[in-house]
Amino acid sequence: MKFRLPRWLRSRNVLAIITASLTIAARGQAEPLPLERAIRLALAHSTGSAIANADVQRAFASYRELRNNYLPQLFVGSGLGWTYGYPLSIEGSAPALVNAVAQSSIFNPSQRQFMNAAKTDWRASVFQDKDQRNAVIQDVALTYAELAKWEARLVRLQQDESQAQQMEQAVAERVQEGVDSSVDLNKAKLVAARMRLHRAEAHGSADVLRRHLSTLTGLPVSSIELAPETIPALPPVAAEEELSEKAAATSPAIKFAERHSLAEAMRALGEHRALYPSVDFSAQYARFSTFNNYTRYFPNGTFQKDNATVGLAIRIPLFNMSQRARAEAAEAEALKAKKQAEAARNQVAEETLKLQRAAEQLGAAREVAQLEYQLAQSGLEAAQTRIDAKTGTLHELADARAQAAERFLLFQDADFEYQRVRMTLLRATGDLEKWALPNPASH
């Protein structure tokens, strides 16, 4: 039996066009936000990048603190006080109107190792800052790509939902005419309900991602309008390419762990060299007063107000078991850091290999999903052609539309999963920033 599809059902969805037009008009005033600009804004606005940069500054300040011990430190003060009997010292210095002290380290094997360790830690923190920078780039790129997916899905679902509602109304009319059964009506209602569910899911996910992108970039939520065409094409993955070795050679996490291990080894050596002799330079000047009874304890004419001392302070440790124990503890920390660096290298190599194989599998799955969607879309067009030729049925068209809609969602999900794994793999191999920021001025 042949059925003629109502004219209003064959026409384009007016409601979807009006809704999309209003959405475009509401955001038409906003300037499109390319991916590259979103990343630059996030790098300037990100709290994680600011924290990592603060860690770099702190590590550099710690290195300078130890290095400056070799520069003379000058203190000027006064030790005024009342004296009864022989003048005793006030905090290690004789009572004086003015006193000045200068001191610096000349030979200190332990201090030099600690300084080298602090310098290595500072250089390691630079790799940690780079790793945080890559994390921000990956976060923005994934958020941007996923938001683009949900926005494209919303546009498709608006049309699919309206068509499902129209189909539900048509089946309801056919039930009243006695052509279709109540089961057919429930099937049409189920299709429409699924479309509403998918649209609610897409709308909620898009709102959450838009808020997250606003937090990353510092832009108002209402001003964010994506430009999906600005997402660079992902480079292909060669199955025979050894990406694990490349990741191990370029990973900031591995470099940070290795530098940290080297710093801990230097600290352990410094604790051992704390048992070596050390030499410090010291100089002191003091101007004494006459009301501190100095003249009573010096022969007549021998007391003088201005006094100075310049010399070397030599320390030779002879017996210090607590320092030996501290050195052994530092050796254990150095061994721990070394093993952690080895574990980090192995972990990065394994994860990179997993990502490489997952990218190959997801690439194949994406191709399958794309072909299935194309076949479903061709089936929908064929069903519509049969309806127009009065040789098809309304239920055939409904089934073809539902299948095409589901295949579109599956293809979108497969495509994004492939993008997610590829971006993660680009970060692992150190190519993420070059891919996301192709303009050299953006680095």
C-alpha positions as CSV (number, residue, x, y, z in Angstrom):
1,M,0.0,0.0,0.0
2,K,1.3,3.4,-1.0
3,F,1.1,6.5,1.2
4,R,1.5,10.1,0.3
5,L,3.6,12.1,2.8
6,P,1.9,15.4,3.8
7,R,3.4,18.5,2.2
8,W,4.2,20.1,5.6
9,L,6.2,17.0,6.6
10,R,8.3,17.1,3.4
11,S,9.0,20.9,3.8
12,R,12.1,22.0,5.7
13,N,11.8,22.4,9.4
14,V,10.8,26.0,9.9
15,L,11.2,25.9,13.7
16,A,14.8,24.7,13.4
17,I,15.7,27.4,11.0
18,I,14.1,30.1,13.2
19,T,15.9,28.8,16.3
20,A,19.3,28.6,14.5
21,S,18.8,32.1,13.1
22,L,18.0,33.5,16.5
23,T,21.1,31.8,18.0
24,I,23.3,33.2,15.2
25,A,21.8,36.6,15.6
26,A,22.4,36.6,19.4
27,R,26.1,35.7,18.9
28,G,26.5,37.6,15.7
29,Q,27.9,40.6,17.5
30,A,30.6,38.4,19.1
31,E,34.0,38.2,17.3
32,P,34.9,34.6,16.4
33,L,37.5,33.1,18.7
34,P,40.1,31.1,16.8
35,L,41.8,28.2,18.6
36,E,45.2,29.9,18.5
37,R,43.9,33.1,20.1
38,A,42.1,31.0,22.8
39,I,45.4,29.2,23.6
40,R,47.3,32.5,23.8
41,L,44.7,34.0,26.2
42,A,44.7,30.8,28.3
43,L,48.5,30.9,28.6
44,A,48.4,34.5,29.8
45,H,45.4,33.9,32.1
46,S,46.0,30.4,33.4
47,T,46.4,30.0,37.1
48,G,48.4,26.8,36.5
49,S,50.9,28.6,34.4
50,A,51.2,31.4,36.9
51,I,51.9,28.8,39.7
52,A,54.5,27.0,37.6
53,N,56.2,30.3,36.8
54,A,56.2,31.2,40.5
55,D,57.9,27.9,41.2
56,V,60.6,28.8,38.7
57,Q,61.2,32.2,40.3
58,R,61.3,30.6,43.8
59,A,63.9,28.0,42.6
60,F,66.0,30.8,41.1
61,A,65.8,32.8,44.3
62,S,66.9,29.8,46.3
63,Y,69.9,29.3,44.0
64,R,70.8,33.0,44.3
65,E,70.6,32.8,48.1
66,L,73.2,30.1,48.2
67,R,75.4,31.7,45.5
68,N,75.5,35.0,47.3
69,N,77.0,33.4,50.4
70,Y,80.3,33.9,48.5
71,L,79.7,37.7,48.5
72,P,80.6,39.7,51.6
73,Q,77.6,40.3,53.9
74,L,77.8,43.6,55.8
75,F,75.9,44.4,59.0
76,V,76.0,47.7,60.8
77,G,74.5,48.3,64.2
78,S,75.1,49.4,67.8
79,G,75.5,47.7,71.1
80,L,74.7,50.4,73.6
81,G,74.4,49.3,77.2
82,W,75.2,50.0,80.9
83,T,78.1,48.2,82.3
84,Y,78.8,47.1,85.9
85,G,82.3,45.8,86.4
86,Y,84.1,44.3,83.4
87,P,82.2,44.9,80.1
88,L,80.5,41.7,79.0
89,S,79.3,41.0,75.5
90,I,75.8,41.8,74.2
91,E,74.7,39.0,71.8
92,G,78.3,38.0,71.1
93,S,79.8,41.5,70.7
94,A,81.3,43.9,73.2
95,P,79.2,47.0,74.0
96,A,80.0,49.7,71.4
97,L,78.6,52.9,70.0
98,V,78.9,51.6,66.5
99,N,79.9,48.1,65.2
100,A,80.1,46.7,61.7
101,V,80.6,43.1,60.7
102,A,81.5,41.7,57.3
103,Q,81.7,38.0,56.5
104,S,81.6,35.6,53.5
105,S,82.4,32.1,52.6
106,I,85.8,31.4,50.9
107,F,86.2,27.7,50.9
108,N,83.2,25.5,51.6
109,P,82.9,22.2,49.6
110,S,79.5,21.5,51.1
111,Q,78.1,24.9,50.3
112,R,79.3,24.6,46.7
113,Q,77.5,21.3,46.2
114,F,74.3,22.8,47.7
115,M,74.6,25.7,45.4
116,N,74.9,23.4,42.4
117,A,71.9,21.4,43.6
118,A,69.8,24.6,43.8
119,K,70.9,25.6,40.3
120,T,69.9,22.2,39.0
121,D,66.6,22.4,40.7
122,W,66.0,25.8,39.1
123,R,66.7,24.4,35.7
124,A,64.5,21.5,36.4
125,S,61.6,23.8,37.4
126,V,61.9,25.3,33.8
127,F,60.9,21.9,32.4
128,Q,58.0,21.7,34.9
129,D,56.9,25.1,33.7
130,K,57.0,23.8,30.1
131,D,55.0,20.7,31.0
132,Q,52.4,22.9,32.7
133,R,52.3,25.1,29.5
134,N,51.7,22.0,27.4
135,A,48.9,21.0,29.8
136,V,47.2,24.3,29.3
137,I,47.5,24.0,25.5
138,Q,46.0,20.5,25.6
139,D,43.2,21.6,27.9
140,V,42.2,24.5,25.7
141,A,42.5,22.4,22.5
142,L,40.4,19.5,23.8
143,T,37.8,21.9,25.3
144,Y,37.6,23.8,22.1
145,A,37.2,20.7,19.9
146,E,34.7,19.1,22.2
147,L,32.6,22.3,22.4
148,A,32.7,22.5,18.6
149,K,31.4,18.9,18.5
150,W,28.5,19.6,20.8
151,E,27.5,22.8,19.0
152,A,27.5,21.0,15.7
153,R,25.4,18.2,17.3
154,L,22.9,20.8,18.6
155,V,22.3,22.2,15.1
156,R,21.7,18.6,13.8
157,L,19.5,17.6,16.8
158,Q,17.3,20.7,16.4
159,Q,16.4,19.5,12.9
160,D,16.1,15.9,13.9
161,E,13.9,16.6,16.9
162,S,11.5,18.7,14.9
163,Q,11.3,16.1,12.2
164,A,10.6,13.4,14.9
165,Q,7.8,15.6,16.3
166,Q,6.3,16.0,12.9
167,M,6.6,12.3,12.3
168,E,4.9,11.6,15.7
169,Q,2.0,13.9,14.7
170,A,1.7,12.2,11.3
171,V,1.5,8.8,12.9
172,A,-1.0,10.0,15.5
173,E,-3.2,11.2,12.6
174,R,-2.8,7.8,10.9
175,V,-3.8,6.0,14.1
176,Q,-7.0,8.1,14.3
177,E,-7.7,7.1,10.7
178,G,-7.1,3.5,11.6
179,V,-4.1,3.0,9.3
180,D,-1.4,2.6,12.1
181,S,-1.6,1.0,15.5
182,S,-0.8,2.4,18.9
183,V,2.5,0.5,18.8
184,D,3.6,2.6,15.8
185,L,2.6,5.7,17.7
186,N,4.7,4.7,20.7
187,K,7.7,4.0,18.4
188,A,7.3,7.5,17.0
189,K,7.1,9.0,20.5
190,L,10.2,7.0,21.5
191,V,12.2,8.4,18.6
192,A,11.1,12.0,19.5
193,A,11.9,11.4,23.2
194,R,15.4,10.1,22.3
195,M,16.0,13.3,20.3
196,R,14.9,15.4,23.3
197,L,17.3,13.4,25.5
198,H,20.2,13.9,23.1
199,R,19.5,17.6,22.8
200,A,19.4,18.1,26.6
201,E,22.7,16.2,26.9
202,A,24.3,18.3,24.2
203,H,23.0,21.5,25.6
204,G,24.2,20.7,29.1
205,S,27.6,19.6,27.9
206,A,28.0,22.7,25.7
207,D,27.2,25.0,28.6
208,V,29.7,23.3,30.9
209,L,32.5,23.4,28.2
210,R,31.7,27.0,27.4
211,R,32.1,27.9,31.0
212,H,35.3,26.0,31.3
213,L,36.7,27.8,28.2
214,S,35.6,31.1,29.6
215,T,37.6,30.3,32.8
216,L,40.7,29.3,30.8
217,T,40.7,32.4,28.6
218,G,39.2,35.0,30.9
219,L,36.6,35.9,28.3
220,P,32.9,36.3,29.1
221,V,30.8,33.3,28.4
222,S,28.4,35.2,26.1
223,S,31.3,36.5,24.0
224,I,32.7,33.1,23.0
225,E,31.9,32.1,19.4
226,L,34.0,29.3,18.1
227,A,35.6,29.0,14.7
228,P,36.0,25.2,14.2
229,E,37.7,25.7,10.9
230,T,40.7,27.2,12.8
231,I,41.5,23.8,14.4
232,P,44.6,22.6,12.5
233,A,44.5,19.2,10.8
234,L,46.0,16.4,12.8
235,P,49.1,14.9,11.3
236,P,48.9,11.2,10.4
237,V,50.5,8.5,12.7
238,A,53.0,6.2,11.1
239,A,52.7,2.7,12.6
240,E,56.4,2.0,12.1
241,E,57.6,5.2,13.7
242,E,59.2,4.8,17.2
243,L,57.3,7.5,19.0
244,S,58.3,6.1,22.4
245,E,61.9,7.0,22.0
246,K,61.0,10.4,20.8
247,A,58.7,11.0,23.8
248,A,61.4,9.8,26.2
249,A,63.9,12.2,24.6
250,T,61.6,15.3,24.6
251,S,59.2,14.7,27.6
252,P,59.5,17.7,30.1
253,A,58.3,15.3,32.8
254,I,61.3,13.0,32.2
255,K,63.7,15.9,32.0
256,F,62.3,17.3,35.3
257,A,62.7,14.0,37.0
258,E,66.3,13.5,35.8
259,R,67.3,17.0,36.8
260,H,65.7,16.5,40.2
261,S,67.5,13.2,40.6
262,L,70.8,15.0,39.8
263,A,70.0,17.7,42.3
264,E,69.4,15.2,45.0
265,A,72.7,13.5,44.2
266,M,74.5,16.8,44.6
267,R,72.8,17.4,47.9
268,A,73.9,14.0,49.2
269,L,77.5,14.8,48.1
270,G,77.1,18.2,49.9
271,E,76.1,16.5,53.1
272,H,79.1,14.2,52.9
273,R,81.4,17.2,52.2
274,A,80.0,19.0,55.3
275,L,82.6,16.8,57.1
276,Y,85.4,18.6,55.2
277,P,87.2,21.7,56.5
278,S,85.8,25.1,55.6
279,V,87.2,28.6,55.6
280,D,85.2,31.9,56.0
281,F,86.3,35.5,55.8
282,S,85.4,37.7,58.7
283,A,86.0,41.4,59.6
284,Q,84.6,43.5,62.4
285,Y,84.9,47.1,63.4
286,A,83.7,48.7,66.7
287,R,83.8,52.1,68.3
288,F,83.9,51.8,72.1
289,S,82.6,54.3,74.6
290,T,84.3,55.5,77.8
291,F,81.2,54.9,80.0
292,N,81.5,51.1,79.7
293,N,84.5,50.9,82.2
294,Y,87.0,49.9,79.5
295,T,89.6,52.3,80.8
296,R,89.6,50.6,84.2
297,Y,91.0,47.4,82.7
298,F,93.6,48.9,80.3
299,P,96.9,50.5,81.3
300,N,96.9,54.3,81.1
301,G,97.1,55.4,77.5
302,T,96.5,52.0,75.9
303,F,92.7,52.2,75.5
304,Q,91.5,53.4,72.1
305,K,87.9,53.9,70.9
306,D,88.3,52.6,67.3
307,N,89.0,48.8,67.0
308,A,89.0,46.4,64.1
309,T,89.6,42.7,63.4
310,V,90.2,41.0,60.0
311,G,90.9,37.3,59.6
312,L,89.8,33.9,58.6
313,A,87.5,31.5,60.4
314,I,88.8,27.9,59.9
315,R,86.6,25.0,60.9
316,I,87.8,21.4,60.8
317,P,85.1,18.8,61.8
318,L,86.6,16.0,63.8
319,F,83.7,14.0,65.2
320,N,80.1,14.6,64.0
321,M,78.0,11.4,63.9
322,S,74.7,13.3,63.3
323,Q,76.1,14.8,60.1
324,R,77.1,11.3,58.9
325,A,73.6,10.1,59.5
326,R,72.2,13.2,57.7
327,A,74.5,12.3,54.7
328,E,73.2,8.7,54.7
329,A,69.6,10.0,54.6
330,A,70.5,12.3,51.7
331,E,72.0,9.3,49.9
332,A,68.7,7.4,50.3
333,E,66.8,10.4,48.9
334,A,69.1,10.6,45.9
335,L,68.6,6.9,45.2
336,K,64.8,7.3,45.5
337,A,64.9,10.3,43.1
338,K,67.0,8.2,40.6
339,K,64.6,5.3,40.6
340,Q,61.7,7.7,40.2
341,A,63.3,9.2,37.2
342,E,63.8,5.7,35.7
343,A,60.1,4.9,36.5
344,A,59.0,8.2,34.8
345,R,61.0,7.3,31.7
346,N,59.5,3.8,31.5
347,Q,56.0,5.1,32.2
348,V,56.2,7.7,29.4
349,A,57.5,5.1,26.9
350,E,54.7,2.7,27.8
351,E,52.0,5.4,27.7
352,T,53.2,6.7,24.4
353,L,53.2,3.3,22.8
354,K,49.6,2.8,24.1
355,L,48.6,6.1,22.7
356,Q,50.2,5.3,19.4
357,R,48.3,2.0,19.1
358,A,45.1,3.6,20.4
359,A,45.4,6.3,17.7
360,E,45.7,3.7,15.0
361,Q,42.7,1.8,16.3
362,L,40.6,4.9,16.8
363,G,41.5,6.1,13.3
364,A,40.2,2.9,11.9
365,A,37.1,3.1,14.1
366,R,36.5,6.7,12.9
367,E,36.7,5.6,9.3
368,V,34.2,2.8,9.9
369,A,31.8,5.2,11.7
370,Q,32.1,7.7,8.9
371,L,31.3,5.1,6.3
372,E,28.4,3.8,8.3
373,Y,27.0,7.4,8.6
374,Q,27.4,7.9,4.9
375,L,25.5,4.7,4.2
376,A,22.8,5.7,6.6
377,Q,22.6,9.1,5.0
378,S,22.3,7.5,1.5
379,G,19.6,5.2,2.9
380,L,17.7,8.3,4.1
381,E,18.0,10.0,0.8
382,A,16.8,6.8,-0.9
383,A,13.8,6.6,1.4
384,Q,12.9,10.2,0.8
385,T,13.2,9.5,-3.0
386,R,10.8,6.6,-2.7
387,I,8.4,8.8,-0.7
388,D,8.5,11.5,-3.3
389,A,7.9,8.8,-6.0
390,K,5.0,7.4,-3.9
391,T,6.6,4.0,-3.7
392,G,7.8,4.1,-0.1
393,T,6.2,4.1,3.3
394,L,6.2,6.6,6.1
395,H,7.7,4.1,8.5
396,E,10.6,3.4,6.2
397,L,11.4,7.1,6.2
398,A,11.1,7.3,10.0
399,D,13.5,4.3,10.4
400,A,16.0,5.8,7.9
401,R,16.0,9.1,9.7
402,A,16.5,7.5,13.1
403,Q,19.3,5.4,11.8
404,A,21.0,8.4,10.1
405,A,20.7,10.4,13.3
406,E,22.2,7.7,15.5
407,R,25.1,7.1,13.0
408,F,25.8,10.8,13.0
409,L,26.1,10.8,16.8
410,L,28.4,7.8,16.7
411,F,30.6,9.3,14.0
412,Q,30.9,12.5,16.0
413,D,31.9,10.6,19.1
414,A,34.5,8.5,17.2
415,D,35.9,11.6,15.6
416,F,36.4,13.4,18.9
417,E,37.9,10.3,20.6
418,Y,40.4,10.2,17.8
419,Q,41.2,13.9,18.2
420,R,41.6,13.5,21.9
421,V,44.1,10.6,21.6
422,R,46.0,12.4,18.9
423,M,46.3,15.6,20.9
424,T,47.5,13.6,23.9
425,L,50.1,11.8,21.7
426,L,51.3,15.2,20.3
427,R,51.9,16.4,23.8
428,A,53.7,13.2,24.7
429,T,56.1,13.6,21.7
430,G,56.6,17.3,22.3
431,D,54.8,18.4,19.1
432,L,51.6,19.8,20.6
433,E,52.7,23.4,20.8
434,K,54.0,23.4,17.2
435,W,50.7,21.9,16.0
436,A,48.4,24.2,18.0
437,L,50.5,27.4,17.6
438,P,51.9,27.2,14.0
439,N,52.7,30.9,14.1
440,P,56.3,31.2,15.5
441,A,55.3,34.6,17.1
442,S,52.8,32.7,19.2
443,H,55.4,30.5,21.0
